[in-house]
């Protein structure tokens, strides 16, 4: 049976007197498949603490945590051998050239010196730093440093790549290249990616699943592939006339909705139903449309719902915790 990429069960982490992670449980992916998982949440939600616990820098107070089938308490060396980590902050030895630094990182990951040097050259060319690989890292621009951090994270060919704010500070061109590289590693190399980012568009573009944290808890977990396939249309409607029969008429076209009073409605249309069908239904009900707006659900709206900033759409339920799946 294939191992789960990340499995948390009742995980609690306490730093000082404060409990940062408060008994979270979740399972992400299957190793060897090549999936990307987004980790979202406001500042102080516990994202960084979770990442550092996965890497063995924080000891759990209670619960179980495993990566690629390896228990993070008892088999930490195996975890680190199979995981690549790109930190948010720079962690370079400034007077080293990029290729020397990557060779060192490769050796620390367990690669023999000669192979580490070969992999250093390969990784730097892969991220677009081949021409600058002999330059000292202190002379690199912010975008180049981000690419160098990505290169050191992949030099040993990890099964799981943990990226903390990988597009931070990048210009639009460099950001597109970073996201393209991440997608290629997932799709072509079968690498699993855990992406922590404040940029929802980056997560939506790259990730297959999303975990949203708040106050040390997982408040929502969704499969973006399923969200994209469902492709529901959300309609905000305002009508004039007697709309008492509209709720009962909506199921006939496969839709559902709730009335907010004074002729205002929130309606969900399945992918197979066009807006024209709704227009025809409203006409049959002798209703005059004063306002109609429609949209597809976005990750931003999913995130805001999880944070409790906007009401849940009809047919959806609020998630306050996530159990192992």
C-alpha positions in Angstrom: 0.0 0.0 0.0 1.4 3.4 -0.9 2.3 5.8 1.9 0.5 9.0 2.6 2.6 12.0 1.9 1.7 13.8 5.1 -0.4 12.4 8.0 -1.3 14.2 11.1 -3.3 12.7 14.0 -4.2 14.8 17.0 -1.0 16.8 16.6 -0.3 19.3 19.3 2.7 21.6 19.5 3.5 24.0 22.3 6.1 26.7 22.2 6.8 28.2 25.6 3.5 28.5 27.4 1.5 28.8 24.2 -0.1 25.9 22.4 0.4 26.7 18.7 -1.1 23.6 17.1 -4.2 22.4 18.9 -4.8 18.8 18.0 -5.0 18.9 14.2 -5.7 15.8 12.1 -5.3 15.5 8.3 -4.1 13.3 5.6 -2.6 14.6 2.3 -2.0 12.6 -0.9 -0.3 9.4 -1.8 3.5 9.2 -2.3 4.7 8.7 -5.8 1.6 10.3 -7.5 2.9 13.9 -7.8 0.4 16.3 -6.2 0.7 19.8 -4.9 -0.9 20.9 -1.6 -1.5 24.5 -0.6 -1.1 25.6 3.0 -3.0 28.8 3.7 -3.9 30.9 6.7 -3.4 34.3 8.2 -0.3 35.3 10.2 -0.2 33.3 13.4 -2.3 30.5 12.1 0.4 27.9 12.8 1.6 27.3 9.2 5.3 27.8 9.9 5.1 25.8 13.1 3.6 22.9 11.2 6.3 23.0 8.5 9.1 23.1 11.2 7.4 20.2 13.0 7.4 18.2 9.8 11.1 18.8 9.5 11.8 17.9 13.1 12.7 21.3 14.5 9.7 21.3 16.9 8.8 18.3 19.1 5.1 17.5 19.3 3.5 17.7 22.7 1.0 15.0 21.7 -0.4 13.2 18.6 1.3 11.5 15.7 3.0 13.0 12.6 4.5 11.1 9.6 5.9 12.1 6.3 6.0 9.6 3.4 5.3 6.8 5.9 8.2 7.8 8.2 7.4 8.8 11.8 8.8 12.2 12.4 9.6 11.3 16.0 11.5 8.1 15.5 12.7 8.2 11.9 13.6 11.8 11.4 16.8 11.1 9.3 14.7 9.2 6.8 12.2 12.1 6.7 14.9 14.7 6.0 16.5 12.4 3.4 13.3 12.4 1.4 12.3 16.0 1.8 13.5 19.2 0.2 12.9 22.5 2.0 13.0 26.0 0.5 12.8 28.5 3.5 11.1 31.9 3.3 14.2 33.7 4.5 17.6 33.5 2.9 20.0 30.9 4.5 23.1 31.3 2.4 26.8 31.4 3.1 27.4 34.7 1.3 31.0 34.3 0.2 30.4 31.0 -1.5 29.5 30.7 -5.2 26.2 29.2 -6.0 27.7 25.9 -7.2 29.9 25.6 -4.1 26.9 26.2 -1.9 24.7 23.7 -3.7 27.5 21.1 -3.6 27.7 21.6 0.2 23.9 21.2 0.5 24.0 18.1 -1.6 26.7 16.6 0.6 24.7 17.4 3.7 21.8 15.6 2.1 23.9 12.5 1.8 25.3 12.7 -1.7 28.9 11.8 -2.3 31.1 14.9 -3.2 31.5 14.2 -6.9 27.8 13.4 -7.4 26.8 16.5 -5.3 28.9 18.7 -7.6 27.3 17.2 -10.7 23.8 17.6 -9.2 24.7 21.2 -8.3 25.4 22.1 -11.9 22.2 20.3 -13.1 20.0 22.0 -10.5 21.3 25.5 -11.3 20.9 25.1 -15.0 17.4 23.7 -14.3 16.3 26.9 -12.5 18.0 29.2 -15.0 21.1 30.1 -13.1 23.6 28.1 -15.2 25.4 31.3 -16.5 25.7 32.7 -12.9 26.6 29.5 -11.1 30.2 30.6 -10.3 29.1 34.0 -8.9 29.0 34.6 -5.2 25.5 34.4 -3.8 26.0 37.8 -2.1 25.9 39.4 -5.6 22.6 37.7 -6.6 19.4 39.7 -7.0 16.3 38.8 -5.0 14.9 36.8 -7.8 18.1 34.9 -8.4 18.3 34.1 -4.6 14.8 32.6 -4.8 15.9 30.4 -7.6 19.0 29.4 -5.8 16.9 28.4 -2.8 14.7 26.3 -5.0 17.8 24.6 -6.5 19.3 23.7 -3.2 15.9 22.2 -2.2 15.8 19.8 -5.2 19.5 18.9 -5.5 19.0 15.5 -3.8 15.8 14.6 -5.7 13.4 14.7 -2.8 10.0 13.0 -2.9 8.4 15.9 -1.0 9.3 19.5 -1.6 8.3 22.0 1.0 8.2 25.6 -0.3 7.7 28.6 2.0 6.6 31.7 0.0 8.6 30.7 -3.1 7.4 33.7 -5.2 8.0 36.3 -2.5 9.4 39.4 -4.0 9.5 38.1 -7.6 8.6 40.2 -10.6 5.8 38.9 -12.9 8.2 37.1 -15.3 10.2 35.4 -12.5 7.0 34.5 -10.7 5.6 32.8 -13.8 8.9 30.9 -14.2 8.8 29.8 -10.6 5.3 28.5 -10.8 6.1 26.7 -14.1 9.0 25.0 -12.5 6.9 23.8 -9.6 4.2 22.5 -11.9 6.8 20.7 -14.0 8.3 19.0 -10.9 4.9 17.9 -9.9 3.7 16.7 -13.3 6.8 15.4 -15.0 9.0 14.3 -12.1 6.2 13.0 -9.8 7.4 15.1 -6.9 4.9 16.0 -4.2 4.9 19.7 -3.2 3.7 21.4 0.0 3.3 25.1 -0.9 2.9 27.7 1.8 2.0 31.1 0.3 -0.1 34.2 1.0 -0.8 34.6 -2.7 -4.0 32.7 -3.4 -3.6 32.9 -7.1 -0.3 31.0 -6.9 -1.9 28.3 -4.8 -5.0 28.1 -7.1 -2.7 27.8 -10.2 -0.4 25.1 -8.9 -2.1 23.1 -6.2 -4.5 20.1 -6.3 -5.6 20.3 -2.7 -5.7 23.1 -0.1 -5.6 23.1 3.7 -6.6 26.3 5.5 -5.5 27.0 9.0 -6.7 29.4 11.6 -5.7 29.8 15.3 -3.7 26.5 15.3 -6.5 24.5 13.8 -7.4 23.2 10.3 -10.7 24.9 9.5 -11.1 23.7 5.9 -9.7 21.2 3.5 -10.8 21.1 -0.2 -9.9 19.3 -3.4 -9.3 22.0 -6.0 -9.5 19.4 -8.8 -13.1 18.5 -7.7 -13.9 22.2 -7.3 -12.8 22.8 -10.8 -14.7 19.8 -12.1 -17.9 20.8 -10.3 -17.7 24.3 -11.9 -20.9 25.4 -10.3 -22.3 28.9 -11.1 -23.3 31.1 -8.2 -26.0 33.6 -8.9 -27.0 36.7 -6.9 -30.4 37.8 -8.0 -32.9 40.6 -7.3 -36.4 40.4 -8.6 -39.7 42.3 -8.5 -43.0 40.4 -8.2 -44.4 37.6 -6.2 -41.4 35.2 -5.8 -43.1 32.9 -3.3 -43.1 30.0 -5.8 -39.4 30.4 -7.0 -37.9 28.1 -4.4 -40.2 25.3 -5.4 -39.5 25.9 -9.1 -35.7 25.8 -8.9 -35.3 22.0 -8.5 -37.0 21.5 -11.8 -33.9 22.9 -13.5 -31.5 21.2 -11.1 -30.8 24.4 -9.1 -31.1 25.4 -5.5 -31.4 28.7 -3.8 -32.2 30.7 -0.6 -34.2 33.9 -0.3 -32.7 36.8 1.5 -35.9 38.7 1.5 -37.2 41.8 -0.5 -36.7 39.9 -3.7 -33.1 39.0 -3.2 -31.9 35.5 -3.9 -28.7 33.4 -3.9 -28.9 30.5 -6.3 -26.5 27.7 -7.3 -26.7 26.4 -10.8 -25.0 23.0 -11.7 -22.6 23.0 -14.7 -25.2 21.6 -17.1 -27.6 24.5 -16.6 -27.1 27.7 -18.5 -28.1 31.1 -17.3 -30.6 31.3 -20.2 -32.5 28.4 -18.5 -32.8 30.5 -15.3 -34.0 33.5 -17.3 -36.7 31.4 -18.8 -37.7 30.1 -15.4 -38.0 33.6 -14.0 -40.1 34.6 -17.0 -42.4 31.7 -16.4 -42.8 32.9 -12.8 -43.7 36.4 -14.0 -40.7 37.9 -12.2 -39.0 41.1 -13.3 -35.2 40.9 -12.9 -33.7 44.0 -11.4 -30.2 42.7 -10.9 -28.4 39.5 -11.7 -24.7 38.7 -11.2 -23.0 35.4 -11.5 -19.5 33.9 -10.8 -17.6 30.7 -10.4 -16.3 29.9 -6.9 -12.7 30.9 -6.4 -10.1 30.0 -3.8 -10.4 33.5 -2.4 -14.0 32.9 -1.6 -13.3 29.5 -0.2 -10.6 31.1 2.0 -12.9 33.9 3.2 -15.6 31.4 4.1 -13.2 29.4 6.1 -12.1 32.5 7.9 -15.7 33.3 8.6 -15.7 36.6 6.7 -18.5 35.8 4.3 -21.6 33.6 4.6 -21.6 30.1 3.1 -23.2 29.6 -0.3 -26.5 27.6 -0.3 -25.7 23.8 -0.3 -22.3 24.3 1.3 -21.5 23.6 5.0 -19.0 25.4 7.2 -16.0 23.3 8.1 -14.7 23.7 11.6 -12.3 20.8 11.6 -10.9 18.1 9.3 -10.8 14.5 10.2 -8.4 11.9 8.6 -9.7 10.8 5.2 
